[in-house]
């Protein structure tokens, strides 16, 4: 391993994923795809759309900002600018891997879009940070040649625009019934995050039932989950009117 590769393995790179949920009130489904076998990181398993943060993501225009509770949770471990880049990266990667825009349509952009964001500007769709919930974070343990500090966002699929388009980054793209995902080949962290989504969907308006944001990692070869910042509003608001108001 070269010195450069060693540094990459030592310091996890920021990444984010977007868990899109549809039919939340009947039989929930989540958009997932299978990573090609040739991929060095998690090959041939089903994942949510997502990927590494690009330094330019934080400069893309958005239709709105995070719910204050979401921003508070994210900025426990990074700057406000970095937190913004995390959500925007999840939205950009979702478009690149699925052909679907997540945001608000009929929007005018004030300036030239950063690299990677031209498609949003051309379509007149601004990403909707205000419609994202923050549901989990995880750090790849030491050992693999690539390590990531991943944040997992969740959102209602009704904020999508465009058509689902399969490409070489994610294969077999489809809306998977949430109660059938355990039959798919997935990474253990994916299973844990799906479990968090199931919990979030079961919350009632009067409950503060969530224990907080789970932080998933490994120590001494064992899976460790620690819950941070208990605030039931963070995810529950996605399926209530509070977020709708932010988008108008």
N, C-alpha and C positions, 0 to 999 in steps of 0.2 A: 504493500500500500504506500502510495506517495505521501509526502508531507501535506499536500493540498487535500488529498482524500482523507487523511487522518483528521485534519481540522474539521472537515465537513461531518465526519462521523462523530466527532466530539461535541460539536455545537449543533443542536437541532435547529433546522430551518423552519421559520413560521409558515404554516399552511392552514387552509380552512376548507370546510365542506358545507354544502347546503342540502339539508334534508327537506324535500318538498313533499307535503302531505295533501292528498285530495280525498274527498268523501269522508271528511273527518267525523261527521255526525252519523254516518251509517256504517260502512265497512271501509275503514281507512286503508289507503294505499300509499306507498312511498316509491318515488322514482329512483331506480338503481340500474347499474350496468356492470358488466364484467370486464375487468382489466385484462388486456391481452397477455398471453403467456410469455411474450418476449420482455415484458416489463421487469425491471430489476427490483422494484418495490411492490410487494403484494401481488404477484402475478396470478391470473386465472381465478380471482375471487370477485365476488360482487361487492360493490362499494357505492357510496353516494357521490354525486358529482363534486369535484373539488380539486385542489392542487396548491402549489406553493404560491406565496405572496410575491408579487413583482413590486420593486420599489416605486413604480409609477402608479400603482393602484390607488394609493392614498390621495392622489391629486385628481381623480375622476370626479365629475360633478354627480351629485345625487339629488333625488327629489325631496328627501327629508333626512333627518338624523335619527339615530337610535332612540328607543325609549330610554329615559334616564336610568332605569334599573339595569337595562342591558349594558349601557355604557359604563355604569359603575362596576358591574361584574367584570367586564372585559379589561378595564383599566387597572384592575388589581395587579396585573402582570405586564402591562405595557403602557406606552404613552397614548394620548387621545388620538394622535395622528395614526399611530400603528393600529389601534383598535379599528379605526375607520378603514384602513387598508385591508384588514382581515375580512370584514364583511364584504367589501367591494371585490376582493379576490374570489371569494366564494361565488359571487354573482357572475363575475367574468368567466370563471372556469366552467360554471354551469352552462353558460351560452356556448363556450368553445366545445364542450363535450356533448351537448344535447341539442343545440340549435334554438334553445328557449331563452328568451329575455325575461328577467325578473325585475319588474319595476312599474313605473307610471308612464303611460303613453301620451302622445301629443305634447311633448316637452321641447322647449327651445334651449339650446346650449349656448352659453355666453362666450365660449372660446374654443380653440382647437382641442380636441380630445387627446388625452395621452395615448401613447402606443398601446394597442390592444383594445382600445375603447371606441374605435372608429365605427364599428357596426352599431353600437348604441346611439351614437350621434346621428348616423345616417337614418336610423329607424325612428328617431325622435323619442326614444325611451330612456328615461333616467332611472338608474337603480334605486330601489326603495329600501334604504337601510332601516327605516321606521317599521317595516313589516317583518324584520328578522328577530327571532328569539335566539337566545344563547343557551344551549342545552348541555354542553360538555366540553372538556378539553382533555387532551392526552399527549404524552411525550413518548416517542419511540425509545425503548430501552437501549442502552449501550450494546454494541455488538454489530448490528447491521451496518453496511457501508453507507446507507442513507438514513438520517434521523430527522424527525419532524416534531415540531411543537404545534399540534393541530387543535383548532377550535371548530366546534360543530354548531352550526346554526340550523334553525328549523323555521319553516314558513308555510303558509297556506298557498296551495298551488293556484288559487284564483288570481294571483298577481302575475301569472305568466302570460307571455305573448309569443306568438310564432308557432312553429310546428316542430315536433320531435324529429330529430334527424340523427341517425346513427353515423358514427365516424370511426376512425381507427383508434381513438383514445379510449372509448368505452363501447364494448360490444353488447349485444342482446339487451339494449335499452328497453325498459318496460316499467309500467306501474305495478309494483308487487304488493299484493294484499299483505298487510302488516302481520297477520297471523300465520302467514306461510313463509316468511323470510327465514325462519329457523331451518327450513329445508334446503336452503341455498348454501353453497360454499362461501363462507364469509370469514373475515378475521374476527378474533374474539372481541376486539374493541368495537367493531361494528355491531355485534350482538348486544353489547352493553349499552350502546347509544340507542339502538332500537328499543330496548327495554325502557330507557328514559323517556322516549317519545310516547310509548304506551302509557306510562305513568302520567305524563303531561296531558294526554287526551282524556284521561279519566277525572281530572280535577273539576270540581264544581266551583261556581263563581264565589261562593262564600268561604272557600277553603284556602289556607296557606299550607297546602299539603306537601309541597316539595321540600326536600331536605336541604336543597341548595344545588350548586353546580358541581357535578362530579369531576374530579381530576383523576385521570386514569394513568397509571404508570406501572413499572415493575421495580422491585428492590429485592436483591438476593435471589433473583429468579422467580419471585412470587408476585402475583398481581396485587396491586395496592390501589384502592379507591378512597379518596378523601373528598368530602363534600364541603364546598366553599360558598359563603354568602347565601344564606337561606332567604329566599324571596319568591314566593309563589307567583307573583305578577309577571316574572320574566318570560315564562312560556305561556301561561294561561291567557295573557292578553292577545295572543295571536288569533285566538278563536272567538274573540269578543269584539265589541264595537270600538274599543279604545284605539286599536290600531287603524281601523277604518277611518276614524277622524283624522289621523295623522296623514293619511294619503289624499285627503280632499283638499 
